[in-house]
Amino acid sequence: MNDKTWARIKKYTELQGTSGQEHIVRQQFRDELAPLVDEVKYEGLGGIFGVKQHSNNHAPRVMFAAHLDEVGFIVTDILASGALRVAAIGGWNATVISSQRFTLFTSQGEYPVVSSSVSPHLLRGGTKGPQLPTVDDILFDAGFVDGNEASAYGVRPGDFIVPKVETVLTANKKRVMSKAWDNRFGVVTVLEALEALKAEQTPNTLIMGADVQEEVGLRGAHGAVNLLKPDIFFAIDSSAADDVSGAAQHQGVLDQGTLLRVFDPTVVMPVRLKEFLLSTAEDNHIPYQYFVSKGGTDAAAAQSELTGIPSVALGVASRYIHTHQTVWSIADFEAAKAFVVAIAKNLDTTNLKTIMGD
């Protein structure tokens, strides 16, 4: 991984933007996307896509979509103490939220804030043991002396709270610790792939960009697909690795390559699409691993739009997603990036017809 790629990874993973508040990430992404494509398109909720046109209007329209948003919280109430009640944006395991640093975004500025926890000193002498918290049990503390002071600083229900984390390399330089690899992985991969394809004429009209509000129900993908009308759709996303316990038959192993996501509760990979992806990976010597997921991606939203679109998710497995600290493999990222480039180079009219069953 070169210095430019590392700087890009660090920038996008440290940027803060949860569902409904993606504008900070979108602005940076737009500035890098625009020089790499013929035109930039926006859908109504804020998704952004670059289009590289093919000279033949009948060439396949091939769409790759990351998503801009990460998980976070939204303020629902300001208490008399100055503490804040919140609702989760995206899926959180409540046991990992407490005692973490966040940023509170308000109309008057950005403020540091921490998630509450119960000191072990306050648990002594109780008749009950520690109870597992829920999201509703956790308050957020920006240090305001009372609710009036919080309001005076511009805090309002509807303000966003987003994890604050520095991105670092691991000691062996083979892995990275960061927040939001779900799904700044996809954002970075789109830009890296477009740079690799800048001087190439792909055998298709290439549509690459990022949706919004994926973490709260795959909302942005619907509008993006209806706007851009692809013939085939690839979600570029990060999935949950399950490889630290040493148990057999786990899913998603770091350093084993990009994911071939054959099934999840929302998408069954079409047989001919699987065959195309397998041959593309093997012909280009790209390491891959089969993956079955318990969650969905924007591919689920895309496949049911228009007259039905062959759709699947591509990506990487990452440890501890939807927390402050994700651990992921540089080798897997490089494999996924090479896979996206190879698909874009090979998905011509003949292959599309084969995938569609013609």
Secondary structure, 3 states (H helix, E strand, C coil): CCHHHHHHHHHHHHCCCECCCCHHHHHHHHHHHHHHCCEEEECCCCCEEEEECCCCCCCCEEEEEEECCECEEEEEEECCCCCEEEEEECCCCHHHCCCCEEEEEECCEEEEEEECCCCHHHHCCCCCCCCCCCHHHCCEECCCCCHHHHHHCCCCCCCEEEECCCCEECCCCCEEEECCHHHHHHHHHHHHHHHHCCCCCCCCEEEEEEECCHHHCCHHHHHHHHHHCCCEEEEEEEEECCCCCCCCCCCCCCCCCEEEEEECCCCECCHHHHHHHHHHHHHCCCCEEEEECCCCCHHHHHHCCCCCCCEEEEEEEEECCCCCCEEEEHHHHHHHHHHHHHHHHHCCHHHHHHHHCC
